[in-house]
Amino acid sequence: MAEQERKVILLSSEGCGSGDSDLGFEILANVLDALIRREDRPSAIVCWNTAVKLLAEGSPLVPRFRELEGKGVKIVAGKLCLADLGLLDKIVVGKVVTMDEILDLALHHNFISL
């Protein structure tokens, strides 16, 4: 797939959609499982706002993110969000990035917000 066609998934909360939070979390877990099984994965997954909690110690989704990272998907978390939530030293998967790095992804890839 050509680089300009590559996708980046943007996560801004701890689940998908705006309905029931438990269901949204389960949907997100299923999305990650499906991405693990697929060959056509996104270039990256960006977590910001409260979605950064998904990459912190104690999150049940950490193993899924680790597996995606092992399959070449860049996992990133917004530094501002981590700092605001007191999680800068709690991230156990992915890379802490600045807004400039997030914008680099946004300006050179197609973003999909879940």
C-alpha positions as CSV (number, residue, x, y, z in Angstrom):
1,M,0.0,0.0,0.0
2,A,1.4,3.4,-0.9
3,E,2.4,5.6,2.0
4,Q,-0.2,8.3,1.1
5,E,-2.9,5.7,1.4
6,R,-1.8,4.5,4.8
7,K,-4.3,5.0,7.6
8,V,-3.8,6.1,11.2
9,I,-6.5,5.3,13.8
10,L,-7.2,8.1,16.3
11,L,-8.6,7.0,19.7
12,S,-9.8,9.8,22.0
13,S,-11.6,7.8,24.7
14,E,-11.5,4.4,26.4
15,G,-14.0,2.9,24.0
16,C,-15.7,3.3,20.6
17,G,-18.8,5.4,20.0
18,S,-20.7,7.6,22.4
19,G,-23.2,5.2,23.9
20,D,-22.7,2.7,26.8
21,S,-19.1,2.9,28.0
22,D,-18.8,-0.8,28.8
23,L,-20.1,-1.7,25.3
24,G,-17.8,0.9,23.8
25,F,-14.8,-0.7,25.6
26,E,-15.8,-4.2,24.3
27,I,-16.2,-2.8,20.8
28,L,-12.7,-1.3,21.0
29,A,-11.2,-4.6,22.3
30,N,-12.8,-6.4,19.3
31,V,-11.5,-3.8,16.9
32,L,-8.0,-4.4,18.2
33,D,-8.4,-8.2,18.0
34,A,-9.5,-7.8,14.4
35,L,-6.5,-5.6,13.6
36,I,-4.2,-8.2,15.1
37,R,-5.6,-10.8,12.7
38,R,-5.5,-8.6,9.6
39,E,-2.6,-8.0,7.2
40,D,-3.8,-4.6,6.2
41,R,-3.2,-2.8,9.5
42,P,-2.9,1.0,10.0
43,S,0.5,2.7,10.2
44,A,-0.2,3.9,13.6
45,I,-2.7,4.2,16.4
46,V,-2.7,7.6,18.2
47,C,-4.1,7.8,21.7
48,W,-5.0,11.2,23.1
49,N,-7.4,12.6,25.7
50,T,-8.5,9.8,28.0
51,A,-7.5,7.1,25.5
52,V,-3.9,7.4,26.8
53,K,-5.2,5.4,29.8
54,L,-5.4,2.4,27.5
55,L,-1.6,2.3,27.3
56,A,-0.9,2.6,31.0
57,E,-0.1,-0.1,33.5
58,G,-3.2,-2.0,34.6
59,S,-5.1,-1.6,31.3
60,P,-6.5,-4.9,30.1
61,L,-5.8,-3.8,26.5
62,V,-2.0,-3.5,26.9
63,P,-1.3,-7.0,25.6
64,R,-3.3,-6.2,22.4
65,F,-1.4,-2.9,21.8
66,R,1.9,-4.8,22.4
67,E,0.9,-7.4,19.8
68,L,0.0,-4.7,17.3
69,E,3.3,-2.9,18.0
70,G,5.1,-6.2,17.4
71,K,3.4,-6.4,14.0
72,G,4.7,-3.0,13.0
73,V,1.9,-0.7,14.1
74,K,3.3,2.5,15.7
75,I,1.5,3.1,19.0
76,V,1.7,6.7,20.3
77,A,0.3,8.6,23.2
78,G,0.0,12.4,23.5
79,K,2.4,13.9,26.0
80,L,0.0,16.7,27.0
81,C,-2.8,14.3,27.8
82,L,-0.5,11.9,29.8
83,A,0.9,14.8,31.8
84,D,-2.6,16.2,32.5
85,L,-3.8,12.8,33.7
86,G,-0.7,12.1,35.7
87,L,0.3,9.1,33.6
88,L,3.7,10.2,32.1
89,D,5.5,7.5,34.1
90,K,2.8,4.9,33.8
91,I,2.8,4.1,30.1
92,V,3.9,0.5,29.4
93,V,3.4,0.3,25.7
94,G,3.8,2.8,22.9
95,K,5.8,6.0,22.6
96,V,5.1,9.4,24.2
97,V,4.9,12.0,21.5
98,T,4.4,15.7,21.2
99,M,1.6,17.5,19.2
100,D,4.2,18.1,16.4
101,E,4.6,14.3,16.0
102,I,0.9,13.8,16.0
103,L,0.5,16.5,13.4
104,D,3.2,14.8,11.2
105,L,1.1,11.7,11.2
106,A,-2.2,13.6,10.6
107,L,-0.8,15.6,7.7
108,H,0.8,12.6,5.9
109,H,-1.8,9.9,6.5
110,N,-5.6,9.4,6.4
111,F,-6.9,9.6,10.0
112,I,-9.8,7.4,11.1
113,S,-11.4,8.4,14.4
114,L,-13.0,5.6,16.4
